[in-house]
Amino acid sequence: MQDRPAPVQSVSESSMSQIEAVDVEISVVLGRSVLPMSQLLRMGRGAVIPLDASEHDEVWILANNHPVARGEIEIREDRIAITVTRPADVYDFMAGAA
């Protein structure tokens, strides 16, 4: 009995399989704040940290801590969702633009 050769996958199928196997961490940045370390160390449960954003500002969408898009917050029943509105400008993100 002869061994049959394994079926050959096309390059595109193989590449797609590898891409689909990659995990990407998605994060959303609502705003930023600069605090002295002494103030941060005094904070406890229930402390409020003011952010440099208002409720209608766009948020930053990060993939593996790299800005990829901007978006808007949506409330859908009991869930929070983000709608992508445009690509991110990495230079604006690094400069702290809102």
N, C-alpha and C positions, 0 to 999 in steps of 0.2 A: 504494500500500500504506500503510495507516494504522498508526501505532504503537499498540500495546495499552497501556492503563494498567497500572502495576505493581499486583500484588495488594495489597489493604489488609490490614494486620495489625491485630488487635484491640489495644486498649491493654494488656490483660493479657499478651498474647504479646510485645509490644514491651518492656514493663517486665521481664518474666521474662528476656528475651534480654539486656538490659542488666545485670541482677543477676548472671546466670550468667557474664558477662564480667569481673566484678570479682575480682581476686586478693586473697586474705587470707593474711597470714603468721601461722601458728600457732606459738606457743612454749610451752614448759612450764618452769615455775620449780620446781626441786626444793627450794631453800632459799636463805638469804641469809647473808652474813657481812660484818662491818665490820672492815676492816684499816687500819692506818696506811699511808700512801703509802710510807714507807721500807721497810716489810716487803714490800709488793707489788713494789717495784722490785728487791728482793733475790731474789725467787722465780725459779726457773729450771725447766727441764723436769723433770717428776716431782714438783714441789712439790704438797703437799696443802693444800687450803683447807677448813677445817672449816665446816660449814653448821649453821644453827639448826634442823635437822630430823632426825627419826629415820627409819628405813627404812619404817615403816608410816604416816607422816604423809601427808595429802592433798597433792597438788601443785596449783599454780595453772596454769590453761590461759588463755593470752592470745591474743587476735586483734588483730593490729596493735598490740601492746603495751598492749592494754586488757584487764583481767581479765573473762572471760566465764563461766568455770566452774571447778569444783574436780574433781579426779579422783584415781584410784589407779593406781599403776604395776603393770603385769602383765608377766611374762616368758613369752613364747610361743616355745618352741623357741629359735631364735637371734635373736629379735626382741624389742624392748621396745615395749610398747603402753600406752596410757593409757585407762582406762575413766572416762567422765564420771559423776560421782556426784551433783552438785547445781550450781545456779547459783552464780556468784561474788558476793561482797559487796565492791564496790569500796572501801568504807570500811575493811574489814578488810585488804584488800590494801595500801592506802596506809599503814595503821598498822603494817604488817609482821607481821600475825597469821599464825601457822602453820596 
